[in-house]
Amino acid sequence: MYCSWFTAFPDAVAQPEELLIDGNRVVLISTSAGTDTGGFLGLAPTGKSFRLPMVFIFALNERQIVHERRIYDFTGLLVQIGMLKAKPV
């Protein structure tokens, strides 16, 4: 997955915004941004950029990550890079 991501978006960066730690649970809020210059999901590059807010939720056990959940708007990413059309609201 990471290989495909960085091939499609070689300039991708993640900017951490907030970190919350409560016992054995950790929440990280960040924004990823980049440009589709390598082609995503096997399609030709669109040259369009994106900004994708993301939330990561981790469960820890003995200082090791034992579970991870990622929450992000994948459809919004596809719309931003021009792979999916959306009706105006």
C-alpha positions as CSV (number, residue, x, y, z in Angstrom):
1,M,0.0,0.0,0.0
2,Y,2.8,2.4,0.9
3,C,4.6,1.6,-2.3
4,S,1.5,2.5,-4.4
5,W,0.9,5.6,-2.3
6,F,4.3,7.1,-2.7
7,T,4.5,6.1,-6.4
8,A,1.3,7.9,-7.1
9,F,2.1,10.9,-4.8
10,P,5.9,11.1,-4.6
11,D,5.7,14.6,-2.9
12,A,3.2,13.4,-0.3
13,V,3.8,14.7,3.2
14,A,1.9,14.2,6.5
15,Q,1.6,17.1,8.9
16,P,0.7,16.0,12.5
17,E,-1.7,18.4,14.1
18,E,-2.8,16.9,17.4
19,L,-1.8,13.9,19.6
20,L,-4.0,12.6,22.4
21,I,-2.8,9.9,24.8
22,D,-5.1,8.4,27.3
23,G,-3.8,5.3,29.0
24,N,-3.3,2.6,26.4
25,R,-5.1,4.6,23.6
26,V,-3.6,7.1,21.3
27,V,-5.3,9.4,18.8
28,L,-3.3,11.2,16.1
29,I,-4.9,13.8,13.9
30,S,-2.9,14.8,10.8
31,T,-3.3,16.1,7.3
32,S,-1.7,14.5,4.3
33,A,-1.1,16.5,1.1
34,G,0.5,15.8,-2.2
35,T,0.1,15.7,-6.0
36,D,-0.9,12.9,-8.3
37,T,2.1,12.8,-10.5
38,G,2.7,9.1,-10.6
39,G,-0.8,7.7,-11.3
40,F,-3.1,6.3,-8.7
41,L,-4.9,2.9,-8.8
42,G,-3.4,2.1,-12.1
43,L,-4.7,5.2,-13.9
44,A,-2.8,8.0,-15.6
45,P,-1.5,10.9,-13.4
46,T,-3.9,13.8,-13.2
47,G,-1.4,16.4,-11.9
48,K,-3.9,17.5,-9.3
49,S,-3.1,18.1,-5.7
50,F,-5.0,17.0,-2.5
51,R,-5.3,17.7,1.2
52,L,-6.6,14.8,3.2
53,P,-7.4,15.1,6.9
54,M,-6.8,11.8,8.7
55,V,-7.4,10.4,12.2
56,F,-5.4,7.4,13.5
57,I,-6.5,5.5,16.6
58,F,-4.0,3.2,18.2
59,A,-4.4,0.6,21.0
60,L,-1.2,-0.2,22.9
61,N,-0.2,-3.1,25.0
62,E,3.1,-3.0,26.8
63,R,4.2,0.0,24.7
64,Q,3.5,-1.8,21.4
65,I,0.8,-1.0,18.9
66,V,-1.7,-3.9,18.9
67,H,-4.5,-2.3,16.9
68,E,-4.7,0.6,14.5
69,R,-7.7,2.2,12.9
70,R,-7.5,4.9,10.2
71,I,-10.3,7.3,9.4
72,Y,-10.2,9.5,6.2
73,D,-12.3,10.5,3.3
74,F,-11.1,8.4,0.4
75,T,-13.9,9.5,-1.8
76,G,-12.9,13.1,-1.2
77,L,-9.3,12.3,-2.2
78,L,-10.6,10.8,-5.5
79,V,-12.7,13.9,-6.2
80,Q,-9.7,16.2,-5.4
81,I,-7.3,14.5,-7.8
82,G,-10.0,14.3,-10.5
83,M,-10.6,10.6,-10.6
84,L,-14.2,10.9,-9.5
85,K,-16.8,13.5,-10.3
86,A,-19.1,14.8,-7.7
87,K,-22.4,16.7,-8.1
88,P,-22.3,20.3,-6.8
89,V,-24.3,20.8,-3.7
